Amino acid sequence: QVQLVESGGGLVQAGGSLRLSCAASGRTFSSYAMGWFRQAPGKEREFVAAIRWSGVSTRYADSVKGRFTISRDNAKNTAYLQMNSLKPEDTAVYYCAVDRAEAYISGIYGSWGQGTQVTVSS
C-alpha cells in the first residue's frame, strides 16, 4: 500500500506562488505515474497535472498551462507542483495521486493523499 503526504499549501495573494510537495512511501510500483488534482467547494475533483516516471513527459489542464509546473525526484519518491501567477479560481484542496504508468494517460489513480488547502485571495 502506498501512503502519500502532501504539504506546501496555504494562503497567498493573487499573482503569488506556492510549491506543493507529495511524498510517497510504502509499496510503490517499479515505474509509476504521479498526478495532481484539485477540488474546489461545490465542484467535482478535476485533473491538474501528471508526470511519468521518467519525468520527461508531463500533462496539464488547460486552466493551469504556463503557470503550473509538475516535477518529481524519484530518489526521494516525491512529486512537486510549482504554482505561479495564482488566481482566486485556483483556490481548492489539492490532492496528489499515484498509480501504475498507465494512469498517466487514463487519469485513473488508486492511491491518494489527504489533500492540502490552497487559498488565493484577490
Number of C-alpha atoms within 10 A of each C-alpha: 10 16 17 22 18 23 18 15 18 14 14 18 14 17 14 14 17 18 16 21 22 27 18 24 14 9 9 16 14 8 14 19 24 33 30 25 20 22 19 17 9 6 9 9 15 14 19 23 25 28 26 22 19 14 16 9 12 18 17 19 13 10 12 17 12 11 13 20 19 24 21 21 13 14 6 10 14 18 26 23 23 15 20 17 15 23 19 15 13 20 20 21 18 26 26 30 28 27 21 18 18 14 20 23 12 8 17 14 18 12 16 21 20 14 22 21 19 22 21 20 16 11
